[in-house]
Amino acid sequence: MKRIIISMFLMVGLVVANAQNRMVTESSNFLENWSVGTRIGVITPLAHAPFFKSMRPVYGISLSKQLTPLFGFEMQGMANNNMTPSATGIDMSEVAVVGKVNLTNAFRGYQGMPRPFEVEAIASIGWLHYFYDNATKKGGDPDSWSTRLGLNFNCFFGKEKQWGVNIRPVIFYDMQGDFMDWEGDYTQRSSFNFNHAGFELTVGGAYYFKIHGKRHISKVRVYDDMEVGQLNESVNRLRKKASDYKVETDSLELRNEELEKRIKELLVRKPVDREVDRIDTLIKVKEDKQLEILVFFGQGRATIDASQMPNVARIATYMHHHGTATVNVKGYASPEGNLELNARLAHARAEAVRNALISRYGISGNRITAEGLGVGDAFSEPDWNRVSICKIND
């Protein structure tokens, strides 16, 4: 018997060690992955007594914690009766700690949530107490310790697999101590003796609750060294791109400040409704009284940056002062990316300016037209073509 048990533990240990090396999961908070349950079933001796005739009921409660997808433990209290008459009505009680190894996850891997059906190997160690026999005056409330070896056949259901039912067949050993045997005789016990063993079959129900976080352990992706290296390269490229974009944004903001200063100078020199020859590349007024204002966008974006809102405000101010003025917004994109994406992005940029004029500044929608014209070529610097060009017609 000892050789069989040791061989089983070695085999399970090898499988579990291999599976653990392939499995990485999210760290579990102490308050997560707990369950509470009840058990009921029968127990009968394996020797020196009729198997079915000697069966008696066994019942108890349990509190479990899942440490990893492979390992868990359970604290359980069990009791049985009808072996011999006793003052309490309970012949034997047990408090045990049960270790569990999920064989399904060990062989098939963990999916991030329990499967509908799983198998666990279990082993326990516990403290036994035999109550005093009023009829024979034997026993004297002796104590002993116990082990059990067996399996859990688990079924999970519910939206979050919060409910579980399992069938647990085990071999139960009373390891040592002087106490009454199954038939009430006072004998000496020894460890892993088949004559002192019983077969226990119980059915349990469990509820997996969450004090904090989740009911079950979450799975995370495992990366090898090559993937980590590629991810680091991608991160470095993105950081460089972000740094270049910041330099570009700072340059545009500086240019915008210079243009605002130029606008103020021109507004002091001439009324805004009079013809202005040219304000660099941001504001241009032609002989046909078409005022042109540019709103720049970030790469891949169709939302107006805070630094560009003053340009939209200038359009709104002009249109409030000139009730007959209309504006045509044309959106453009820089040449990066595919044509279909750039076409949608150009249209979205034009609509962003139109929506801002309507919702933020109260300009009537029938005074504004917006259209996307795809990749722009107004500027020699490709990145500057991420723009909406707003032509005001008065």
C-alpha positions, 0 to 999 in steps of 0.5 A: 500500500505504501509503495502504491501511495508513494508512486501515485504522489511521484507521478502526480508531482511530475505532471503538476511540476511540468504544468506549473512551468507552462502556466502563469496566472494573475496573482490572487488576492487573499480575499479572492477565490474562496468557496463555502460548501456542505457534504453528505454521504456514507462511510463503511469499513474496508475489512472485518465488516459487511461492506453495505450493512456497515455503512453509516451516514457522514456529513460536514461543512467546508471552507476552500481557497484556490491558490493557483489553477493547480493547487487549492486547500480546504478546511473541513469538519466531518461527523458520523454516527450509528457506529455505537450508542453515545451520549452525543448521538455522534460517534466520531468527529474530524477536523481536517485540512484537504490539499487539492491538485486539479488534474484537468488543468495539469493535463489540459491547461487553464482557460481563465475560468473553470470548465463545466467538468473537472477532476481533482486529486485530494489528500488530507490530514486531520484530527479524529475524536471518538466519543465515549461509548455509554453502552460498553463503557469503552473508549474513554473519548480517545483521539487519533489522526487521520488521512484520506486519499481520493478524487473530486469529480467537480461540476460548475455552473452559473454565469460566473461558474459560481456554483459547484457540485462534486462527488468525492470517493476516498479511502479513509485511514485512521492512523494511530491511537487506541480506540474502538474499532468499527465493531466496537472492540478496543484495539490498537491502530497503526498507520496505513493499515488496510484493516483500519481503513474505510471507504467514504463516498460523499456529495458536496455543494459549494458556492464560490463567493467574492469578498473582493475582486473575482470568484476565480483566478484570471489567466494572463498570457505567457511571453517567451524571451523573443516576444519580450524582446520584440515588445521592448523594441516596439515600446522604444519605437513608440517612445521615439515617435512620441518624442518626435511628435512632441517636438513637432507639437511644440514647433506648431504651438510656437508657430501658433503663438507667432501667428496669434501675435501677427494677427493681433498686430494686423487687427490693430492696424486694420479692421478684421472685415477689411482685406488683409494680404496674407498672414503666413500660412495660417490666415490669408485674405484674398481679393475676393474676400475669402478668409482662410483659417487652418486648424491642425490635427495630431497624427491619426486624430480627428479631435481638435487640440486645445492649442487649435481652439483659438483658430476655431474661435476666430471663425466663430467671431467673424461669423457672428460679426458678419451675419451673411458669411458662410464657411466651407471646411475642407479636411485633409490627411497626411500621406501615411496609412491607406487611402480608405483610412485617410479619406475617413480621417479627412472627412472626420476632421472637417466634421470636427470643426463643423460640430465645434462651430455649431455646438460650442459657438452656436453657429447655424449649421446651414452656414457651414459645409464640411467635406473630406478631400483625402490626402492633402498637398497644400504644404511641402511638409507632409505632416502639416497636411493633417489639417482642416482648411476653413474658407469664409465667404462673405 
